[in-house]
Amino acid sequence: MLDPLVSLLSSLFIQIKPQTTLLRVSCSFSFSLGRHTESQNHLSRSEFFVFILSPTFISHPMDAATDDCCSTQLIDGDGGFNVSGLDHFIRNVKLAACGLSYAVVAIMGPQSSGKSTLMNHLFHTSFREMDAFKGRSQTTKGIWIAKCVGIEPCTIAMDLEGTDGRERGEDDTAFEKQSALFALAISDIVLINMWCHDIGREQAANKPLLKTVFQVMMRLFSPRKTTLLFVIRDKTRTPLENLEPILREDIQKIWDAVPKPQAHKHTPLSEFFNVEVTALSSYEDKEEKFKEEVAQLRQRFFHSIAPGGLAGDRRGVVPASAFSISAQQIWKVIRENKDLDLPAHKVMVATVRCEEIADEKLSCLRSDEGWLELEEAVQSGPVRGFGEKLSSIIDAYLSQYDEEAIFFDESVRNAKRKQLESKALDFVYPAYTTLLGHLRSKAVDDFKAKLEQSLNNGEGFASSVRMWTESIMLEFEKGSADAAVRQASWSASKVRDKLHRDIESHASTVRDTKLSEITTKFEKQLAKALIEPVESLFEAGGKDTWVSIRKLLKRETEAAVSELSACISGFELDEETVERMQQSLRDYAKQIVENKAKEESGKILIRMKDRFSTVFNHDADSLPRVWTGKEDIRAITRDARSASLKLLSDMAAIRLEDEKPDHIENVLQSSLIDRPAGAISSQNRIEGPTDPLASSTWEEVHPKDTLITPVHCKSLWRQFQGETEYTVTQAISAQEAYKRSNNWLPPPWAIMAMVILGFNEFMLLLKNPLYLMIIFVAYLIGKALWVQMDIAGEFRHGALPGLLSLSSKFVPTIMNILKRLAEEAQANSTPGGSESQNADAPVSRNQMQNSDRVSSTLSNSSVSSVGSSGIDQEYSSPNLSQRRRTNLPEAEFS
């Protein structure tokens, strides 16, 4: 009957108050509710429902705060550190936001001495308490922590495993010492829970605990001053004023008996601890009194870290955000059985935590939207206000770092701040350099555009470069100053120097280009002014060819140099550069003449033959010669060859220096013309050692100025003679042909013989006029055939070709003559034929005269063409032939 009832009541209990803890329900109706762990209530069946529905059962005073304390096991019984549990505890109680405004209170004492009960009543925590109905045994294993509910500032309660427990035995005291050292290292206040009846006893239960506390205290290098609050439990009628001196005396004896390092041999207890003593009534016998006294003691923990508060020295406290790291490292050192150097530990904790904060802020900076937008904008071009924007972003994260790391060791904090600042600046530096690169590129482009505009407007080059360089550099300085980051000491000097070098490089390139254009312009001007005139002078081959060339070269060169100096004055070049450019222009002009001379020297043989043909075939009035037999061909040939030799001497060497006379013309004249003809024409003769042309250089002429060597001149002259001999031969043949064409009468002796031997025939003709008429008609027909068939012209090229040509033309010519005679006869038979006949008579006479004139012209043309034709047909002139055709008949009939 009771079991179903118990189940029903349990369900009802949970529904009424889920936070109420039902520790035990038995058939005898014995309950342990809430904090009533050490009392028993035997209820009858009639009382059971009354008790269940009573306010005490429904809501325990401590239950409302149970959920706020977040009780967590920090270190288990085997020494394992609950890292995840501690981190979860810190997040739940929001400890990291407390900075240095927090305190840690730990409690030590023998096992089953009511430590957890005291902590639960004192700080409204929910540490597990001993179940008296199960016997006296170990309740708290390891170290537990919880938040003290309702205490300001934030206070962490730490419940340590009791000492002198039978579970660990007499010899296993390592964990007791480790937990005690851990509590002293991280706690501001340590409660020593002890029984009142142990005071004054030599073998009391608190003696080993105090020895442990004092011994482990020696393992802390430069320990901070901790408050030891001795809580005397179950006080008796003996006043606290009488118990406290005894307790302090016992504590001093224990301190004096504890072995200490040499450095602390005579150090008093007050240097390490603030000793406070309080007493509490029995919880079981005087529960209400106990609660009142606990409430009074609780008031002492409010603002415990304020000056004059219960907490001791706060030198070694670490910021709340590093509490987890600090606790882990301290326990690690303690577990490794090493001496705990609190100052070094403080630095280590500060180092780790500051690094974490710095890394967090750096990560936030990398993902900051403002920074990402700024970085993206920088990639596309310059950004106005870049330095101020970036400085504000970095300042914001540095300020956040300062706020979170303010409570850590100053030296570590500052060092990590510098590292954070350095890493942040290193992270944003590429954007800064990119921006400077954009500024430099823009400055270079602006300089190029403005310089080109100035030059197009006709401004001086040097002044334009100077003006725009100053303007562009000033603009870049403003841009780089706008891009400067306050936190950085970056210098834009390298980019500035690079910009200056780029500007100088571009200016130098433009200067070289402009100077090259100017130089090219004047070189073309010189080439145009020199090439054709020099060629004309070489072709003319006058008496003072090189003198004229030198005058032309000097005049044109000086004019070009003068104009060049005026054009480059705006470049503000140094004198050496100006002189070099002027000299380069002079050298170029000289080179033009020299190159033209070399070119003409390659055509000297053609020039010589042209000159020879011109002089040989034209008289002093430049009229074509008619070889009538009266000309002195030898003298004409000598004159023509002398003129050609003059060309050869002019082209033999370059003579651009006034002070260097030479005798090349005289040497050539004496060696090639004045020498006997047999010596010149003999090609197989070996020249003697006195031959002035048997050399590769000219006297008084530098080898670089030599165009045609003496040996080459001799070879050219021989070739020239060979190619012009035919022209001379043709002239001689033309003279002889002319003489033959103008002398139709036989020799006098032949005339005399004809008169004597033909006297009878002459008389026969006189006696018979018919023969005379037949002879006259035969003459007319022959004359007509002569003119129509151009017999003289046909035989000009030889007898056989002439006969072949005449044989093919003879019959058509006869038929043509007969046809014309028939037409004339038909015309005479018509009326008025007499008049037509009379009118045709003069025409016939005129035709005959014209036929005779044409015949004479053809004959003389053939003679002239014989004199001027040959292998050099390219040198004959059509005008010359035409003039011959018009002049020769006049000479014939004169």
TASUL-V898406 format. One record per backbone hydrogen bond with DSSP energy under -1.0 kcal/mol. NH is the residue of the N-H (numbers start at 0). CO is the residue of the C=O. E is the energy in kcal/mol with one decimal. If there is no record, write none. Layout:
BEGIN
NH,CO,E
NH,CO,E
END
This chain:
BEGIN
5,1,-2.7
6,2,-2.3
7,3,-2.4
8,4,-2.6
9,5,-2.4
10,6,-2.2
11,7,-2.5
12,8,-2.7
13,9,-2.1
14,10,-2.1
15,11,-2.4
16,12,-2.4
19,16,-1.4
22,31,-1.3
28,25,-2.3
33,20,-1.2
35,32,-3.1
36,34,-2.3
47,43,-1.3
50,46,-2.5
51,47,-2.4
52,48,-2.1
57,53,-2.0
58,54,-2.5
62,59,-1.2
65,62,-1.1
71,144,-3.0
73,142,-2.1
74,142,-2.0
75,79,-2.3
78,75,-1.8
81,73,-3.0
82,80,-1.4
85,81,-2.0
86,82,-2.5
87,83,-2.4
88,84,-2.4
89,85,-2.7
90,86,-2.1
91,87,-2.2
92,88,-2.3
94,89,-2.1
97,94,-2.3
100,97,-2.2
101,99,-1.9
102,153,-2.0
104,155,-3.4
105,188,-2.7
106,157,-1.8
107,190,-3.4
110,162,-2.5
112,109,-1.1
117,113,-2.2
118,114,-2.5
119,115,-2.5
120,116,-2.2
121,117,-2.8
122,118,-2.7
123,119,-1.1
133,130,-1.6
142,74,-2.6
143,158,-2.6
144,71,-3.1
145,156,-2.1
146,68,-3.3
147,154,-2.9
148,122,-2.2
150,147,-1.0
155,102,-3.0
156,145,-3.2
157,104,-2.9
158,143,-2.8
159,106,-1.4
160,141,-1.0
162,108,-2.1
168,164,-1.2
172,170,-1.6
176,172,-2.1
177,173,-2.6
178,174,-3.0
179,175,-2.2
180,176,-2.7
181,177,-2.4
182,178,-2.5
183,179,-2.5
184,180,-1.9
185,181,-1.6
186,182,-2.0
187,103,-2.5
188,103,-2.0
189,226,-3.0
190,105,-3.9
191,228,-2.6
192,107,-3.2
193,230,-2.4
195,232,-2.0
197,194,-1.2
198,195,-1.4
200,197,-1.7
206,203,-1.1
209,205,-2.4
210,206,-2.5
211,207,-2.4
212,208,-2.4
213,209,-2.6
214,210,-2.4
215,211,-2.4
216,212,-1.4
218,215,-1.3
219,216,-1.4
220,339,-2.1
225,271,-2.1
226,187,-1.9
227,273,-2.8
228,189,-2.8
229,275,-3.4
230,191,-2.5
231,277,-3.2
232,193,-3.2
234,279,-2.3
242,238,-1.5
243,239,-2.6
246,242,-2.4
247,243,-2.8
248,244,-2.5
249,245,-2.4
250,246,-2.6
251,247,-2.6
252,248,-2.2
253,249,-2.4
254,250,-2.5
255,251,-2.8
256,252,-1.9
257,253,-1.3
263,260,-1.0
264,261,-1.2
270,267,-1.3
271,268,-1.6
272,268,-2.4
273,225,-2.3
275,227,-3.2
277,229,-2.7
279,231,-3.2
285,281,-2.0
289,285,-2.8
290,286,-2.5
291,287,-2.3
292,288,-2.5
293,289,-2.5
294,290,-2.4
295,291,-2.1
296,292,-2.4
297,293,-2.4
298,294,-1.1
299,296,-1.1
300,297,-1.5
301,298,-1.1
302,151,-3.7
303,300,-1.1
305,302,-1.1
308,305,-2.9
310,303,-2.0
312,224,-1.6
319,98,-2.8
321,318,-1.7
322,319,-1.5
325,321,-2.9
326,322,-2.7
327,323,-2.3
328,324,-2.5
329,325,-2.6
330,326,-2.4
331,327,-2.2
332,328,-2.4
333,329,-2.6
334,330,-2.9
335,331,-1.6
336,333,-1.9
337,332,-2.1
339,218,-1.2
341,339,-1.1
344,340,-3.0
345,341,-2.9
346,342,-2.1
347,343,-2.7
348,344,-3.0
349,345,-2.5
350,346,-2.7
351,347,-2.8
352,348,-2.9
353,349,-2.7
354,350,-2.1
355,351,-2.2
356,352,-2.6
357,353,-2.9
358,354,-3.0
359,355,-2.4
360,356,-2.6
361,357,-2.5
362,358,-2.5
363,359,-2.3
364,360,-2.4
365,361,-2.1
366,362,-1.3
367,364,-1.1
371,367,-2.6
372,368,-2.7
373,369,-2.2
374,370,-3.1
375,371,-2.4
376,372,-2.2
377,373,-2.1
378,374,-1.4
385,382,-1.3
386,481,-1.7
388,384,-2.3
389,385,-2.7
390,386,-2.5
391,387,-2.1
392,388,-1.9
393,389,-2.5
394,390,-2.7
395,391,-2.1
396,392,-1.6
397,393,-2.4
398,394,-2.6
399,395,-1.9
400,396,-2.1
401,397,-2.6
402,398,-2.4
403,399,-2.0
404,400,-2.6
407,404,-1.3
412,408,-3.3
413,409,-3.0
414,410,-2.2
415,411,-2.9
416,412,-2.1
417,413,-2.3
418,414,-2.1
419,415,-2.9
420,416,-3.0
421,417,-2.9
422,418,-3.1
423,419,-2.8
424,420,-2.5
425,421,-2.6
426,422,-2.3
427,423,-2.0
428,424,-1.3
431,427,-1.7
432,428,-2.9
433,429,-2.5
434,430,-2.5
435,431,-2.5
436,432,-2.4
437,433,-2.3
438,434,-2.7
439,435,-2.8
440,436,-2.8
441,437,-2.8
442,438,-2.4
443,439,-2.6
444,440,-2.6
445,441,-2.8
446,442,-2.5
447,443,-2.5
448,444,-2.5
449,445,-2.8
450,446,-2.5
451,447,-2.3
452,448,-2.3
453,449,-2.4
454,450,-2.5
455,451,-2.3
456,452,-1.5
457,454,-1.4
458,453,-2.2
461,569,-2.2
463,459,-2.0
464,460,-2.7
465,461,-2.4
466,462,-2.5
467,463,-2.6
468,464,-2.1
469,465,-1.8
470,466,-2.0
471,467,-2.8
472,468,-2.5
473,469,-2.1
474,470,-2.1
475,471,-2.4
476,472,-2.2
477,473,-1.9
478,474,-2.2
479,475,-3.0
480,476,-2.2
481,477,-2.1
482,478,-1.4
487,484,-1.2
495,491,-2.9
496,492,-3.2
497,493,-2.6
498,494,-2.8
499,495,-2.7
500,496,-2.7
501,497,-2.6
502,498,-2.8
503,499,-2.7
504,500,-3.0
505,501,-3.0
506,502,-3.1
507,503,-2.9
508,504,-2.7
509,505,-3.2
510,506,-3.0
511,507,-2.9
512,508,-2.8
513,509,-3.4
514,510,-3.0
515,511,-2.5
516,512,-2.7
517,513,-2.9
518,514,-3.0
519,515,-3.0
520,516,-2.6
521,517,-2.3
522,518,-2.5
523,519,-2.7
524,520,-2.2
525,521,-2.7
526,522,-2.8
527,523,-2.7
528,524,-2.0
529,525,-1.7
530,526,-2.4
533,529,-2.8
534,530,-2.5
535,531,-2.6
536,532,-2.5
537,533,-2.7
538,534,-2.4
539,535,-2.6
540,536,-2.3
547,543,-2.3
548,544,-2.2
549,545,-2.6
550,546,-2.4
551,547,-2.6
552,548,-2.9
553,549,-2.7
554,550,-2.6
555,551,-2.5
556,552,-2.4
557,553,-2.5
558,554,-1.8
559,555,-2.3
560,556,-2.9
561,557,-2.3
562,558,-2.1
563,559,-2.5
564,560,-2.4
565,561,-1.7
566,562,-2.0
567,563,-2.2
570,567,-1.2
571,568,-1.2
577,573,-2.3
578,574,-2.9
579,575,-2.3
580,576,-2.5
581,577,-2.7
582,578,-2.8
583,579,-2.3
584,580,-2.1
585,581,-2.3
586,582,-2.9
587,583,-2.2
588,584,-2.4
589,585,-2.6
590,586,-2.6
591,587,-2.3
592,588,-2.0
593,589,-2.6
594,590,-3.2
595,591,-2.6
596,592,-2.6
597,593,-2.6
598,594,-2.6
599,595,-2.8
600,596,-2.3
601,597,-1.2
602,599,-1.0
603,600,-1.0
606,602,-2.4
607,603,-3.0
608,604,-2.1
609,605,-2.5
610,606,-2.7
611,607,-2.8
612,608,-2.7
613,609,-2.8
614,610,-2.8
615,611,-2.8
616,612,-2.3
618,622,-2.8
621,618,-1.8
624,616,-2.9
627,625,-1.6
632,630,-1.1
635,631,-2.5
636,632,-2.8
637,633,-2.2
638,634,-2.5
639,635,-2.6
640,636,-2.5
641,637,-2.4
642,638,-2.2
643,639,-2.1
644,640,-2.7
645,641,-2.0
646,642,-1.5
647,643,-2.0
648,644,-2.7
649,645,-2.2
650,646,-2.0
653,704,-2.9
659,656,-1.1
666,662,-2.2
667,663,-2.6
668,664,-2.7
669,665,-2.7
670,666,-2.0
671,667,-2.6
672,668,-1.4
673,668,-2.7
679,675,-1.4
680,676,-2.8
681,677,-1.2
690,687,-1.5
693,690,-1.4
694,692,-1.7
700,697,-1.4
704,701,-1.5
705,702,-1.1
706,651,-2.1
707,651,-2.3
710,694,-1.5
712,708,-2.6
713,709,-2.3
714,710,-2.1
715,711,-2.9
716,712,-2.4
717,713,-2.1
718,714,-2.1
719,715,-2.8
720,716,-2.9
721,717,-2.5
722,718,-1.9
723,719,-1.5
724,720,-1.5
727,723,-1.7
728,724,-2.7
729,725,-2.6
730,726,-1.9
731,727,-2.3
732,728,-2.6
733,729,-2.5
734,730,-2.2
735,731,-2.2
736,732,-2.6
737,733,-2.5
738,734,-2.3
739,735,-2.3
740,736,-2.8
741,737,-1.6
742,739,-1.1
750,746,-2.1
751,747,-3.0
752,748,-2.1
753,749,-2.5
754,750,-2.7
755,751,-2.4
756,752,-3.1
757,753,-2.3
761,757,-2.2
762,758,-2.3
763,759,-2.2
764,760,-1.9
765,761,-1.8
766,762,-2.2
767,763,-2.0
772,768,-2.4
773,769,-2.6
774,770,-2.7
775,771,-2.2
776,772,-2.6
777,773,-2.7
778,774,-2.4
779,775,-2.4
780,776,-2.6
781,777,-2.7
782,778,-3.1
783,779,-2.6
784,780,-2.9
785,781,-2.6
786,782,-2.4
787,783,-3.2
788,784,-2.4
790,785,-1.2
793,789,-2.2
794,790,-2.0
797,794,-1.2
801,797,-1.4
802,798,-2.8
803,799,-2.3
804,800,-2.0
805,801,-2.7
806,802,-2.4
807,803,-1.2
808,804,-1.1
809,805,-1.6
812,808,-1.7
813,809,-2.2
814,810,-2.4
815,811,-1.8
816,812,-2.2
817,813,-2.5
818,814,-2.0
819,815,-2.0
820,816,-2.3
821,817,-2.4
822,818,-2.0
823,819,-2.1
824,820,-2.4
825,821,-2.2
826,822,-1.8
827,823,-1.7
828,824,-1.1
832,829,-1.0
835,831,-2.3
836,832,-3.0
837,833,-3.1
838,834,-2.9
839,835,-2.6
840,836,-1.6
843,839,-3.0
844,840,-2.5
845,841,-3.1
846,842,-3.1
847,843,-2.8
848,844,-2.8
849,845,-3.2
850,846,-2.9
851,847,-2.7
852,848,-2.7
853,849,-2.9
854,850,-2.4
855,851,-2.7
856,852,-2.6
857,853,-2.9
858,854,-2.1
859,855,-2.7
860,856,-2.8
861,857,-2.0
862,858,-1.5
863,859,-2.7
864,860,-2.8
865,861,-1.6
866,862,-1.5
867,863,-1.4
868,864,-1.7
874,871,-1.7
875,872,-1.4
880,876,-1.7
881,877,-2.4
882,878,-2.7
883,879,-1.8
884,880,-2.1
885,881,-1.4
886,882,-1.8
887,883,-2.6
890,886,-2.0
891,887,-2.3
892,888,-2.7
893,889,-1.4
END
